[in-house]
């Protein structure tokens, strides 16, 4: 089995103008860069240009650090408002998962990792309950139990619990912190510290039915579709930039447990897609919106 071809991924955004594509492609061509994938988009409302390009690493005469150093000059020439990053597919992505009691999202992600479908390094799973410790350790992954006070309980105890979670997460310097049905609202300081890395799966098709018990809300409303939303975490509850969404049809015969069961199937798929696209640098965030180059 051959190893995947090593690539450098360039994600770039700036105010739209003529010559952006020529500047980037000309820079790469000057050093023999072989572009194997490229995507472009201009947002007509904001006037912002986005591109994602993959370059064969072996086609360039320098490493990723020097590529970043040289590319900084190109970005500067294109204006002071550029937003860009360059990543190396040879660096295996590190992930930390936050969970509670419900295990369907965790089971799905661990299964994808074990089968090789999702090539990531799950460094740890952290749970505010110990229910999922066994399945985590069965996959050879460390599990950390961090108890939280009951809702409405000691605020200092909750702050201390989040401080412990932060310490456990940040020692791994993960590319993604996945709230796989963690069922705890991150404090504002963690939303800032993990901005663009903390990913949540919400069991609703946002912006409808925000907050807790969305399936109960949906059942009361008599909806015909239920869904799930994978989004980045921000200080505003369930309002971060959306990465992926999907729905499944329900009808008047479905009870709340039926909706929950069907919704869980969608949650797993949506979270796996969103996480993959994030780790492959296919998601470019601008304000509270995203461009996803699938």
C-alpha positions as a Markdown table, in Angstrom:
| # | Residue | x | y | z |
|---|---|---|---|---|
| 1 | Unk | 0.0 | 0.0 | 0.0 |
| 2 | Unk | 1.6 | 3.3 | -1.1 |
| 3 | Unk | 1.7 | 6.2 | 1.3 |
| 4 | Unk | -0.3 | 9.3 | 0.5 |
| 5 | Unk | 1.6 | 11.9 | -1.5 |
| 6 | Unk | 3.0 | 14.6 | 0.8 |
| 7 | Unk | 1.5 | 18.1 | 0.0 |
| 8 | Unk | 1.6 | 21.6 | 1.3 |
| 9 | Unk | -1.8 | 23.2 | 1.6 |
| 10 | Unk | -2.1 | 27.0 | 1.1 |
| 11 | Unk | -5.3 | 28.6 | 2.5 |
| 12 | Unk | -5.6 | 32.3 | 1.6 |
| 13 | Unk | -8.1 | 35.1 | 1.8 |
| 14 | Unk | -8.0 | 38.8 | 1.1 |
| 15 | Unk | -10.1 | 41.6 | -0.3 |
| 16 | Unk | -10.8 | 40.8 | -4.0 |
| 17 | Unk | -8.8 | 42.4 | -6.7 |
| 18 | Unk | -7.2 | 41.5 | -10.0 |
| 19 | Unk | -4.0 | 39.5 | -10.0 |
| 20 | Unk | -4.4 | 37.4 | -6.9 |
| 21 | Unk | -4.4 | 34.1 | -8.6 |
| 22 | Unk | -1.5 | 35.2 | -10.9 |
| 23 | Unk | 0.6 | 36.3 | -8.0 |
| 24 | Unk | 0.2 | 33.0 | -6.1 |
| 25 | Unk | 0.5 | 30.7 | -9.1 |
| 26 | Unk | 3.4 | 32.8 | -10.4 |
| 27 | Unk | 5.2 | 32.5 | -7.1 |
| 28 | Unk | 4.8 | 28.7 | -7.1 |
| 29 | Unk | 5.8 | 28.3 | -10.7 |
| 30 | Unk | 9.0 | 30.3 | -10.1 |
| 31 | Unk | 10.2 | 27.5 | -7.8 |
| 32 | Unk | 8.7 | 24.6 | -9.8 |
| 33 | Unk | 5.7 | 24.2 | -7.5 |
| 34 | Unk | 3.3 | 21.6 | -8.9 |
| 35 | Unk | -0.3 | 22.5 | -8.0 |
| 36 | Unk | -2.4 | 19.4 | -7.8 |
| 37 | Unk | -5.6 | 20.9 | -6.4 |
| 38 | Unk | -7.0 | 24.4 | -6.4 |
| 39 | Unk | -10.3 | 26.1 | -5.5 |
| 40 | Unk | -11.4 | 29.7 | -5.6 |
| 41 | Unk | -14.4 | 31.7 | -4.4 |
| 42 | Unk | -15.3 | 35.4 | -4.2 |
| 43 | Unk | -18.0 | 36.5 | -1.8 |
| 44 | Unk | -19.9 | 39.2 | -3.6 |
| 45 | Unk | -21.4 | 40.6 | -0.4 |
| 46 | Unk | -18.2 | 41.2 | 1.4 |
| 47 | Unk | -15.9 | 41.5 | -1.6 |
| 48 | Unk | -13.5 | 38.9 | -0.1 |
| 49 | Unk | -11.6 | 36.4 | -2.1 |
| 50 | Unk | -10.8 | 32.9 | -0.9 |
| 51 | Unk | -8.5 | 30.1 | -2.3 |
| 52 | Unk | -7.2 | 26.8 | -1.2 |
| 53 | Unk | -4.3 | 25.2 | -3.1 |
| 54 | Unk | -2.4 | 21.9 | -2.6 |
| 55 | Unk | 1.2 | 21.7 | -3.9 |
| 56 | Unk | 3.3 | 18.6 | -4.2 |
| 57 | Unk | 5.9 | 18.9 | -1.5 |
| 58 | Unk | 8.6 | 17.2 | -3.6 |
| 59 | Unk | 8.2 | 19.8 | -6.4 |
| 60 | Unk | 9.6 | 22.6 | -4.3 |
| 61 | Unk | 13.3 | 23.1 | -3.4 |
| 62 | Unk | 12.6 | 24.0 | 0.2 |
| 63 | Unk | 10.7 | 22.8 | 3.3 |
| 64 | Unk | 7.4 | 24.1 | 4.6 |
| 65 | Unk | 9.1 | 26.6 | 7.0 |
| 66 | Unk | 10.9 | 28.3 | 4.1 |
| 67 | Unk | 7.7 | 28.2 | 2.0 |
| 68 | Unk | 5.9 | 30.1 | 4.7 |
| 69 | Unk | 8.8 | 32.6 | 5.0 |
| 70 | Unk | 8.8 | 33.2 | 1.2 |
| 71 | Unk | 5.0 | 33.3 | 0.8 |
| 72 | Unk | 4.8 | 36.0 | 3.4 |
| 73 | Unk | 6.3 | 38.4 | 0.9 |
| 74 | Unk | 3.6 | 37.4 | -1.7 |
| 75 | Unk | 0.9 | 38.0 | 0.9 |
| 76 | Unk | 2.3 | 41.4 | 1.8 |
| 77 | Unk | 2.3 | 42.5 | -1.8 |
| 78 | Unk | -1.4 | 41.6 | -2.0 |
| 79 | Unk | -2.2 | 44.0 | 0.8 |
| 80 | Unk | -2.2 | 44.3 | 4.6 |
| 81 | Unk | -5.5 | 42.5 | 5.1 |
| 82 | Unk | -4.5 | 39.1 | 4.0 |
| 83 | Unk | -5.4 | 36.0 | 6.1 |
| 84 | Unk | -3.4 | 32.9 | 5.2 |
| 85 | Unk | -1.8 | 29.7 | 6.5 |
| 86 | Unk | 0.3 | 26.9 | 5.1 |
| 87 | Unk | 0.2 | 23.4 | 6.4 |
| 88 | Unk | 2.1 | 20.2 | 5.7 |
| 89 | Unk | 0.1 | 17.0 | 5.2 |
| 90 | Unk | 3.1 | 15.0 | 6.6 |
| 91 | Unk | 2.2 | 16.4 | 10.1 |
| 92 | Unk | -0.4 | 14.1 | 11.5 |
| 93 | Unk | -3.3 | 16.0 | 13.0 |
| 94 | Unk | -3.7 | 15.8 | 16.8 |
| 95 | Unk | -7.2 | 15.7 | 18.2 |
| 96 | Unk | -8.7 | 15.8 | 21.8 |
| 97 | Unk | -12.3 | 14.7 | 22.3 |
| 98 | Unk | -14.6 | 16.0 | 25.0 |
| 99 | Unk | -17.5 | 13.7 | 25.9 |
| 100 | Unk | -20.3 | 13.2 | 28.5 |
| 101 | Unk | -22.5 | 10.1 | 28.8 |
| 102 | Unk | -23.9 | 9.7 | 25.2 |
| 103 | Unk | -21.4 | 7.7 | 23.2 |
| 104 | Unk | -22.7 | 7.6 | 19.6 |
| 105 | Unk | -20.4 | 10.3 | 18.3 |
| 106 | Unk | -17.4 | 8.9 | 20.2 |
| 107 | Unk | -18.0 | 5.4 | 19.0 |
| 108 | Unk | -18.3 | 6.6 | 15.4 |
| 109 | Unk | -15.1 | 8.6 | 15.5 |
| 110 | Unk | -13.1 | 5.9 | 17.2 |
| 111 | Unk | -14.3 | 3.4 | 14.6 |
| 112 | Unk | -13.3 | 5.6 | 11.8 |
| 113 | Unk | -9.8 | 6.1 | 13.3 |
| 114 | Unk | -9.4 | 2.4 | 14.0 |
| 115 | Unk | -10.3 | 1.5 | 10.4 |
| 116 | Unk | -7.9 | 4.0 | 8.9 |
| 117 | Unk | -10.8 | 6.0 | 7.4 |
| 118 | Unk | -9.9 | 9.0 | 9.5 |
| 119 | Unk | -6.1 | 9.4 | 9.9 |
| 120 | Unk | -5.8 | 11.4 | 13.0 |
| 121 | Unk | -3.9 | 11.0 | 16.3 |
| 122 | Unk | -6.5 | 11.0 | 19.1 |
| 123 | Unk | -4.4 | 12.1 | 22.0 |
| 124 | Unk | -7.0 | 11.9 | 24.7 |
| 125 | Unk | -10.7 | 11.7 | 25.6 |
| 126 | Unk | -11.9 | 13.8 | 28.5 |
| 127 | Unk | -15.3 | 13.2 | 30.0 |
| 128 | Unk | -17.3 | 14.9 | 32.7 |
| 129 | Unk | -18.7 | 11.4 | 33.4 |
| 130 | Unk | -16.8 | 8.1 | 33.4 |
| 131 | Unk | -19.3 | 6.2 | 31.3 |
| 132 | Unk | -17.1 | 6.2 | 28.1 |
| 133 | Unk | -13.8 | 5.3 | 29.8 |
| 134 | Unk | -14.0 | 1.6 | 28.8 |
| 135 | Unk | -14.5 | 2.0 | 25.1 |
| 136 | Unk | -11.9 | 4.7 | 25.0 |
| 137 | Unk | -9.2 | 2.6 | 26.7 |
| 138 | Unk | -10.2 | -0.4 | 24.5 |
| 139 | Unk | -8.9 | 1.7 | 21.6 |
| 140 | Unk | -5.6 | 2.4 | 23.5 |
| 141 | Unk | -6.4 | 6.0 | 24.1 |
| 142 | Unk | -6.1 | 7.7 | 27.5 |
| 143 | Unk | -9.3 | 8.7 | 29.2 |
| 144 | Unk | -9.5 | 11.5 | 31.8 |
| 145 | Unk | -12.5 | 11.9 | 34.1 |
| 146 | Unk | -13.1 | 15.5 | 35.2 |
| 147 | Unk | -16.2 | 15.7 | 37.3 |
| 148 | Unk | -18.4 | 18.8 | 37.1 |
| 149 | Unk | -20.8 | 20.2 | 39.7 |
| 150 | Unk | -24.5 | 19.6 | 39.0 |
| 151 | Unk | -26.3 | 22.3 | 37.1 |
| 152 | Unk | -26.7 | 25.3 | 39.3 |
| 153 | Unk | -24.0 | 24.0 | 41.6 |
| 154 | Unk | -20.8 | 25.5 | 42.9 |
| 155 | Unk | -19.5 | 28.0 | 40.2 |
| 156 | Unk | -16.0 | 27.9 | 41.7 |
| 157 | Unk | -16.0 | 24.1 | 41.3 |
| 158 | Unk | -17.1 | 24.4 | 37.7 |
| 159 | Unk | -14.4 | 26.9 | 37.0 |
| 160 | Unk | -11.8 | 24.6 | 38.6 |
| 161 | Unk | -13.1 | 21.7 | 36.4 |
| 162 | Unk | -12.8 | 23.7 | 33.2 |
| 163 | Unk | -9.2 | 24.7 | 34.3 |
| 164 | Unk | -8.4 | 21.0 | 34.6 |
| 165 | Unk | -9.9 | 20.3 | 31.2 |
| 166 | Unk | -7.9 | 23.2 | 29.7 |
| 167 | Unk | -4.7 | 21.8 | 31.2 |
| 168 | Unk | -5.4 | 18.3 | 29.9 |
| 169 | Unk | -6.2 | 19.6 | 26.4 |
| 170 | Unk | -3.5 | 22.2 | 25.9 |
| 171 | Unk | -0.6 | 19.9 | 26.8 |
| 172 | Unk | -1.3 | 18.1 | 23.5 |
| 173 | Unk | -1.5 | 21.3 | 21.4 |
| 174 | Unk | -4.3 | 19.8 | 19.3 |
| 175 | Unk | -5.4 | 20.9 | 15.9 |
| 176 | Unk | -9.0 | 20.2 | 16.9 |
| 177 | Unk | -10.8 | 20.1 | 20.2 |
| 178 | Unk | -14.0 | 18.2 | 19.5 |
| 179 | Unk | -17.1 | 18.5 | 21.7 |
| 180 | Unk | -18.6 | 15.1 | 20.9 |
| 181 | Unk | -21.8 | 15.7 | 22.8 |
| 182 | Unk | -19.8 | 17.1 | 25.8 |
| 183 | Unk | -23.0 | 18.8 | 27.1 |
| 184 | Unk | -21.1 | 21.6 | 28.8 |
| 185 | Unk | -21.0 | 25.3 | 27.7 |
| 186 | Unk | -17.4 | 26.4 | 27.3 |
| 187 | Unk | -16.5 | 29.6 | 29.2 |
| 188 | Unk | -15.7 | 32.6 | 27.1 |
| 189 | Unk | -12.0 | 32.4 | 27.8 |
| 190 | Unk | -11.8 | 28.9 | 26.4 |
| 191 | Unk | -13.8 | 29.9 | 23.4 |
| 192 | Unk | -11.1 | 32.6 | 22.7 |
| 193 | Unk | -8.2 | 30.3 | 23.5 |
| 194 | Unk | -9.5 | 27.5 | 21.2 |
| 195 | Unk | -11.0 | 29.8 | 18.5 |
| 196 | Unk | -11.0 | 28.1 | 15.1 |
| 197 | Unk | -10.1 | 24.7 | 16.8 |
| 198 | Unk | -13.1 | 23.9 | 19.1 |
| 199 | Unk | -15.7 | 22.1 | 17.1 |
| 200 | Unk | -19.2 | 21.2 | 18.4 |
| 201 | Unk | -21.9 | 19.0 | 17.1 |
| 202 | Unk | -25.4 | 20.4 | 17.9 |
| 203 | Unk | -28.3 | 18.0 | 17.6 |
| 204 | Unk | -30.4 | 20.5 | 15.7 |
| 205 | Unk | -30.4 | 22.2 | 12.3 |
| 206 | Unk | -29.2 | 25.6 | 13.6 |
| 207 | Unk | -30.3 | 28.3 | 13.9 |
| 208 | Unk | -33.6 | 26.5 | 14.8 |
| 209 | Unk | -34.0 | 25.0 | 18.3 |
| 210 | Unk | -31.0 | 26.4 | 20.0 |
| 211 | Unk | -29.9 | 25.1 | 23.4 |
| 212 | Unk | -31.0 | 22.0 | 25.3 |
| 213 | Unk | -33.6 | 19.4 | 24.3 |
| 214 | Unk | -34.0 | 20.4 | 20.6 |
| 215 | Unk | -35.7 | 17.1 | 19.7 |
| 216 | Unk | -38.4 | 17.9 | 22.2 |
| 217 | Unk | -38.7 | 21.4 | 20.8 |
| 218 | Unk | -38.9 | 19.9 | 17.3 |
| 219 | Unk | -41.5 | 17.4 | 18.3 |
| 220 | Unk | -43.7 | 20.0 | 19.9 |
| 221 | Unk | -43.4 | 22.1 | 16.7 |
| 222 | Unk | -44.4 | 19.2 | 14.5 |
| 223 | Unk | -41.4 | 19.5 | 12.2 |
| 224 | Unk | -40.9 | 17.1 | 9.2 |
| 225 | Unk | -37.1 | 17.3 | 9.2 |
| 226 | Unk | -34.6 | 17.0 | 12.0 |
| 227 | Unk | -30.9 | 17.6 | 11.5 |
| 228 | Unk | -27.5 | 18.3 | 13.0 |
| 229 | Unk | -25.0 | 21.1 | 12.8 |
| 230 | Unk | -21.3 | 21.0 | 13.1 |
| 231 | Unk | -19.9 | 24.4 | 14.0 |
| 232 | Unk | -17.0 | 26.2 | 15.6 |
| 233 | Unk | -17.5 | 27.2 | 19.2 |
| 234 | Unk | -17.9 | 30.8 | 20.1 |
| 235 | Unk | -18.9 | 32.6 | 23.3 |
| 236 | Unk | -22.4 | 33.0 | 21.8 |
| 237 | Unk | -24.2 | 29.7 | 22.4 |
| 238 | Unk | -24.7 | 27.6 | 19.3 |
| 239 | Unk | -24.0 | 30.6 | 17.1 |
| 240 | Unk | -20.4 | 29.9 | 15.8 |
| 241 | Unk | -19.5 | 29.6 | 12.1 |
| 242 | Unk | -21.2 | 26.6 | 10.6 |
| 243 | Unk | -19.0 | 23.9 | 8.9 |
| 244 | Unk | -21.6 | 21.3 | 7.9 |
| 245 | Unk | -25.3 | 20.4 | 8.3 |
| 246 | Unk | -27.6 | 17.6 | 7.2 |
| 247 | Unk | -31.2 | 16.5 | 7.8 |
| 248 | Unk | -33.3 | 13.4 | 7.9 |
| 249 | Unk | -37.1 | 13.2 | 7.4 |
| 250 | Unk | -39.5 | 12.5 | 10.2 |
| 251 | Unk | -43.3 | 12.4 | 10.3 |
| 252 | Unk | -46.3 | 12.6 | 12.7 |
| 253 | Unk | -45.8 | 9.0 | 13.8 |
| 254 | Unk | -42.4 | 9.6 | 15.2 |
| 255 | Unk | -42.1 | 10.0 | 19.0 |
| 256 | Unk | -39.4 | 12.0 | 20.6 |
| 257 | Unk | -37.2 | 8.8 | 21.1 |
| 258 | Unk | -37.7 | 8.1 | 17.4 |
| 259 | Unk | -36.5 | 11.6 | 16.5 |
| 260 | Unk | -33.5 | 11.2 | 18.9 |
| 261 | Unk | -32.5 | 7.8 | 17.3 |
| 262 | Unk | -32.8 | 9.2 | 13.8 |
| 263 | Unk | -31.0 | 12.4 | 14.8 |
| 264 | Unk | -28.1 | 10.5 | 16.3 |
| 265 | Unk | -27.4 | 8.9 | 12.9 |
| 266 | Unk | -27.2 | 12.4 | 11.3 |
| 267 | Unk | -25.0 | 13.8 | 14.2 |
| 268 | Unk | -22.4 | 11.1 | 13.6 |
| 269 | Unk | -22.0 | 11.7 | 9.9 |
| 270 | Unk | -22.1 | 15.5 | 10.2 |
| 271 | Unk | -19.5 | 15.6 | 12.9 |
| 272 | Unk | -17.2 | 13.2 | 11.0 |
| 273 | Unk | -17.5 | 15.3 | 7.8 |
| 274 | Unk | -16.9 | 18.6 | 9.6 |
| 275 | Unk | -13.9 | 17.3 | 11.5 |
| 276 | Unk | -12.3 | 15.9 | 8.3 |
| 277 | Unk | -12.8 | 19.1 | 6.4 |
| 278 | Unk | -11.3 | 21.1 | 9.3 |
| 279 | Unk | -8.3 | 18.9 | 9.6 |
| 280 | Unk | -7.7 | 19.0 | 5.8 |
| 281 | Unk | -7.8 | 22.8 | 5.9 |
| 282 | Unk | -10.8 | 22.9 | 3.7 |
| 283 | Unk | -12.7 | 25.4 | 5.9 |
| 284 | Unk | -11.9 | 29.1 | 5.6 |
| 285 | Unk | -13.6 | 31.3 | 8.2 |
| 286 | Unk | -14.5 | 34.9 | 7.6 |
| 287 | Unk | -16.5 | 36.6 | 10.3 |
| 288 | Unk | -19.3 | 34.3 | 11.3 |
| 289 | Unk | -19.4 | 32.6 | 7.9 |
| 290 | Unk | -17.4 | 29.8 | 6.3 |
| 291 | Unk | -16.2 | 28.8 | 2.9 |
| 292 | Unk | -15.8 | 25.0 | 2.7 |
| 293 | Unk | -13.8 | 23.7 | -0.3 |
| 294 | Unk | -15.0 | 20.1 | -0.3 |
